[in-house]
Amino acid sequence: MTKHAAEQFVLITAGIVIVALTAGAFWLSYAHLAEVAGQHGLGGSPIRQWAWPATLDAFIVAGELLMLHTGLRGEGDLSAVALTATGSLGSIALNVAGVNGTGHGRDIPLLDYVVAAVPPTAALLAFSVLMGQIHRLVDRSVSSAEPASVQVPKPPVTAPTQQVERVQPSGLPAAVSAQCPEPSTEVAQRRPRGGRPPGAPLEVLVETGRVAVADQGKLTRAVVRKAVEAKGLTIGSKRLTEVMNILRPEFENATETHPANA
């Protein structure tokens, strides 16, 4: 068995175990909460008794899925964390508190509380591990689906800009470039400001990536991201994909027009 096959076998087996553990722990926690609801006001309505635990356990599922979604986008979401924590802590607390309903006036062993707390705690941990595995699988599939870098020939070297001499008031000649100065607005956009900027317009990111790719001779996400960060700007995964989608056709056409061996 090759190393890759062994890794796949271990990953699939771990995934099956995690799914089974998550389902079993959720079922035990849900069933116990349903019993607690039946002992405290909902015993006369089996439908309401079994629907009530969803008001807590659904928070855990929704919060974990939202955390996975924001994690894939490289962002953070405190509301998703708060949602998951609320459902998890509430489920654990009510499972433990529900043990008091079966005491019948006698002391309740400590192990009874432990037995009640284990299923919701195991469900929380198992579901977190499951979301982490899905996150890694999605990242790996995105990385493998990304097309290979496109080798782009460097632009031909042109003659240096002619220098124009003018006479200063003192009579000393000074070389002045004939190239028009860069507009002040564009300079202001490219100049990094203090602190971490929230982002930059798509046009600025595309132009920055176009210059960097022409200089490096290849089109990759790493080249574009490094060039953007070198200018003190930030770029998210979604915006980087938009820039790549704009630049890729340009340089594929450039490769066909100017082959590397030409």
Backbone hydrogen bonds, N-H to C=O, Kabsch-Sander energy under -0.5 kcal/mol:
donor,donor_aa,acceptor,acceptor_aa,energy
6,A,2,T,-2.3
7,E,3,K,-2.4
8,Q,4,H,-2.3
9,F,5,A,-2.3
10,V,6,A,-2.5
11,L,7,E,-2.5
12,I,8,Q,-2.5
13,T,9,F,-2.5
14,A,10,V,-2.7
15,G,11,L,-2.2
16,I,12,I,-2.3
17,V,13,T,-2.3
18,I,14,A,-2.6
19,V,15,G,-2.5
20,A,16,I,-2.5
21,L,17,V,-2.7
22,T,18,I,-2.8
23,A,19,V,-2.6
24,G,20,A,-2.6
25,A,21,L,-2.7
26,F,22,T,-2.4
27,W,23,A,-2.2
28,L,24,G,-2.4
29,S,25,A,-2.4
30,Y,26,F,-2.9
31,A,27,W,-2.9
32,H,28,L,-2.1
33,L,29,S,-2.3
34,A,30,Y,-2.1
35,E,31,A,-1.9
36,V,32,H,-2.4
37,A,33,L,-2.5
38,G,34,A,-2.1
39,Q,35,E,-1.7
40,H,36,V,-0.8
40,H,37,A,-0.6
42,L,37,A,-2.1
43,G,38,G,-0.6
45,S,42,L,-1.4
49,Q,45,S,-2.6
50,W,46,P,-2.2
51,A,47,I,-1.5
52,W,48,R,-1.8
54,A,51,A,-1.1
55,T,52,W,-2.1
56,L,53,P,-1.7
57,D,53,P,-2.5
58,A,54,A,-1.8
59,F,56,L,-0.8
60,I,56,L,-1.0
61,V,57,D,-1.7
62,A,58,A,-2.6
63,G,59,F,-2.6
64,E,60,I,-2.4
65,L,61,V,-2.2
66,L,62,A,-2.2
67,M,63,G,-2.2
68,L,64,E,-2.2
69,H,65,L,-2.3
70,T,66,L,-2.5
71,G,67,M,-2.1
72,L,68,L,-2.1
73,R,69,H,-1.0
74,G,71,G,-1.3
75,E,70,T,-2.8
81,V,77,D,-1.6
82,A,78,L,-2.7
83,L,79,S,-2.3
84,T,80,A,-2.3
85,A,81,V,-2.6
86,T,82,A,-2.4
87,G,83,L,-2.1
88,S,84,T,-2.6
89,L,85,A,-2.7
90,G,86,T,-2.1
91,S,87,G,-2.1
92,I,88,S,-2.5
93,A,89,L,-2.7
94,L,90,G,-2.4
95,N,91,S,-2.2
96,V,92,I,-2.2
97,A,93,A,-2.9
98,G,94,L,-2.0
99,V,96,V,-1.4
100,N,97,A,-1.4
101,G,98,G,-1.1
102,T,99,V,-1.8
103,G,100,N,-1.3
106,R,103,G,-1.4
112,D,109,P,-1.0
113,Y,109,P,-0.8
113,Y,110,L,-0.6
114,V,110,L,-1.7
115,V,111,L,-2.7
116,A,112,D,-1.7
117,A,113,Y,-1.9
118,V,114,V,-1.9
121,T,117,A,-1.6
122,A,118,V,-3.1
123,A,119,P,-2.4
124,L,120,P,-2.0
125,L,121,T,-2.3
126,A,122,A,-2.8
127,F,123,A,-2.3
128,S,124,L,-1.9
129,V,125,L,-2.2
130,L,126,A,-2.4
131,M,127,F,-2.3
132,G,128,S,-2.0
133,Q,129,V,-2.2
134,I,130,L,-2.2
135,H,131,M,-2.3
136,R,132,G,-2.2
137,L,133,Q,-2.3
138,V,134,I,-2.4
139,D,135,H,-2.2
140,R,136,R,-2.4
141,S,137,L,-2.3
142,V,138,V,-2.3
143,S,139,D,-2.2
144,S,140,R,-2.2
145,A,141,S,-1.8
146,E,142,V,-1.0
150,V,219,L,-1.0
151,Q,149,S,-0.6
152,V,150,V,-0.5
152,V,217,G,-2.4
164,V,176,V,-2.4
165,E,163,Q,-0.5
166,R,174,A,-1.3
168,Q,166,R,-0.6
168,Q,172,L,-1.7
171,G,168,Q,-2.4
174,A,166,R,-1.5
176,V,164,V,-2.3
178,A,162,Q,-1.1
187,V,183,P,-2.1
188,A,184,S,-2.3
189,Q,185,T,-1.7
190,R,186,E,-2.1
191,R,187,V,-2.0
205,L,201,P,-1.9
206,V,202,L,-2.6
207,E,203,E,-2.3
208,T,204,V,-2.4
209,G,205,L,-2.5
210,R,206,V,-2.5
211,V,207,E,-2.2
212,A,208,T,-2.1
213,V,209,G,-2.6
214,A,210,R,-2.0
215,D,211,V,-1.7
216,Q,212,A,-2.6
217,G,213,V,-2.5
218,K,213,V,-0.6
219,L,150,V,-1.4
220,T,218,K,-0.6
224,V,220,T,-1.8
225,R,221,R,-2.8
226,K,222,A,-2.5
227,A,223,V,-1.9
228,V,224,V,-2.3
229,E,225,R,-2.7
230,A,226,K,-1.8
231,K,227,A,-0.8
231,K,228,V,-0.9
232,G,229,E,-1.6
233,L,228,V,-1.8
240,L,236,G,-2.6
241,T,237,S,-1.8
242,E,238,K,-1.7
243,V,239,R,-2.2
244,M,240,L,-2.4
245,N,241,T,-2.2
246,I,242,E,-1.3
247,L,243,V,-2.5
248,R,244,M,-2.6
250,E,246,I,-0.7
251,F,247,L,-2.1
252,E,248,R,-2.1
253,N,249,P,-2.0
254,A,250,E,-1.8
255,T,251,F,-1.9
256,E,252,E,-1.8
257,T,253,N,-2.2
258,H,254,A,-2.8
262,A,259,P,-1.5
